[in-house]
């Protein structure tokens, strides 16, 4: 588990300095933030593997997540750093952080302290898309 | 399983017509595409639940995914519709499509026909981010 006592740090090298080979195979963590300074983060339940939430981190949220061991996001609507669970208490305790081949997405295994979705559902993905009579509609309810 | 014989369709209503209540609890599929016309899609292995890849769909890729039952993305680098596996043969056969609370991310359970990552790894998330001496570095190799 990533500890809580680690001081915040500069988390990564500047984008663009790595060759594709080093980016995909090397040990250098060089997260590729998009034009808005964000990277996609997928959080899964460390025990069940279920996908809980997809949200976005800026460099500050990523550094805080790694340093403190609790998932932080950048809230696009509120335009501020946001520790998941800061209001509800339903924090996400980090067990593992992974990065994909081209380093533009993060996968976080975490232990949820309660339902992850603000609706009260365990996961934000509580509805299924189904095709009926050629039309895509949603089924399922919050669980 | 979503069938292969369904004709392409208009997949969804126009963004912005739903109240938050209907968006989060209703049966209307109203995917929220970003300013570039894209929505984040997370694909997990239907058998193991492992996260395989995170990529992006535009409305056309989403409609093709639902209609044909094979995962399609929008390639941001090549700027074109792209059926995953069209070159490698490692397609992703759709078992289930889910959407999150505010309908700005998709979760797809799929059966992979081979390694999903272009590097040959089963999953694009083959490396772990670890903190050593206050520095975030990567460990792990492609499997």
Interface residues (C-beta under 8 A of the other chain):
Chain A: X2 X6 X7 X9 X11 X12 X24 X25 X26 X27 X28 X29 X40 X42 X44 X48 X49 X50 X51 X53 X54 X66 X67 X96 X97 X98 X99 X100 X101 X105 X106 X107 X117 X118 X119 X121 X124 X125 X126 X127 X128 X129 X131 X134 X135 X136 X137 X138 X139 X140 X141 X142
Chain B: X2 X6 X7 X9 X11 X12 X24 X25 X26 X27 X28 X29 X40 X42 X44 X48 X49 X50 X51 X53 X54 X66 X67 X96 X97 X98 X99 X100 X101 X105 X106 X107 X117 X118 X119 X121 X124 X125 X126 X127 X128 X129 X131 X134 X135 X136 X137 X138 X139 X140 X141 X142
